[in-house]
Amino acid sequence: MATPSETPDPASDEDPPEEPKYYGMTKRAHIITAIIFGTVTLCCFGAAQGWFGESEPEPPPLSEQAQNICYDEVLNQLKAPSTAELVSIAASPTEGDTWTVTGSVDAENSFGAMLRNDFECNVTNTGDRWTIDSIYVS
């Protein structure tokens, strides 16, 4: 019969077996490193995409807004607006918040012939709204 001193004691002072190492780090260290790297990468991509602190886009300049308002109204007055091709457009301020927009657009007439239409439009900006004062399409 074995004496108590000869029996192996499971709670002995021996160190537990060491975890296997992969490239000098334990598996646990690899997982922690991957989590940290993934988090940093996502934060960088998020910042680059504007996910953090996204602001409202800046409105286009008033000259561009005036051009868009007039061009939309010119299209409404054409026989075949889907065929319209803008040739030229320019906007210049007149008095106060009033703008004069001039330009040319090519579009088909009732017979399918492509014609050039010159236009002039006067619009006024009242802060958050535009009003069309006059429009002439030839």
N, C-alpha and C positions, 0 to 999 in steps of 0.2 A: 504494500500500500504506500502511496506516495505521501510524503510529509507535506504540510502546508507550505513550506518554503520552496518545495520543488515544483509546485503547481504554478503554471503561468497565471499571472494576475492581469485581467483585461484592463484594469485601471492603472497600469504601470506608468512610469514616467517617460516612456518612449514617445518620441514625436510622431504625430500622425503622418501617414504617407504623404509625400509632397505631390501637389497637382502637377500633371505633365505640362511642360512648357513648349510653346510654339513660337518660334522666332524670338526667343528670349522673354516672352510674356505668357502669363497664364491665360486660359480660355476666358476667364472672367475679365481680365484686363483688356482683352481684345473686344469683348462685347461693350464694355464701358467706353472704350475709345471709339468704336463705331457709332454709338449713340451720341457722343459729344460731337463727332465729325458731322453726322447727319443733321443734328440740330443747328450747328453753325452754318452748314451749307443751305439749309432751308431758310434761315434768317437772311442770309446774303441774297438768295434768289428773291425772297419776299421784298426786301428793300429795293432790289433792282427793278422789280415789277411794279413798285409803287403801292404795295399792299398796306404799308404802314404810313399813316398820315396822308392818305390820298386826298388831293384837293380837287375842287371843281375846275374844269377846263376854262381857260381864259376865253372870253368871247372874241369873235373876229373883230378886226378894226371896223370903224364906222363906214369907211369907204366900201369895204367888202359887203357889209350888211346892206348898204344902199344899193349896190349892184345886184345882190341876190333878190331883193324885194322887187326891183324894176324888171329884172330878167324873168322872174316868175309871172309877173303881170303881162309882159310881152308874149310869153308862151301862151297865156290864156287867150290872147287876141289873134293868134295864128290859126289858119285853117287846119293845118296838120302839125301840131306841136311836137309829135313824136319824131318828126323828120328834121327838127331844128338843129342847126349846128352854129354855135356862137363863133362869129368871126372876130369881133373886137368889142371891148366894153371899157369904159372909163368913168370914174366918178370924181366930181370936184365939189367942194363945199361952196355955197353961195352966201346967204345971210343967215347968221345964227346957226340953227340946227337943220337947215335946209340943204339938200344936196341935189345936184343936177347930174344925171347919168345919161351918157350917150353911147351908142354902139350900133353894131350891125349883126344880123342873124340871117343865115340862109335856111329856107324852109320851102316845102312844096306848097303850091297853090291848089285850088280846087281841081285843076286839070292834071296835076302830078308833075308840073314843071317846077324846077328848083329856082326860086327867086331870092334875091337879096332884099331884106327889109331893114331899113335904118330906123332907129328909134331914139327918142329923147323922153326922159322921165324926170319929174321933180318930186322929191320925197322929203318929208320932215320927220325928224326923230324927236319923239316926245318923252324921252327917258327909256321906258320899257316897251314902247310901241313905235311903229313906223306907220305913217299915213302917206298915201299917194296923192299928191296935189294935182298933178297933170301927167298925161302920157300921150305920146304921139308915135304911131307906128306907120311908116309909109310902105 
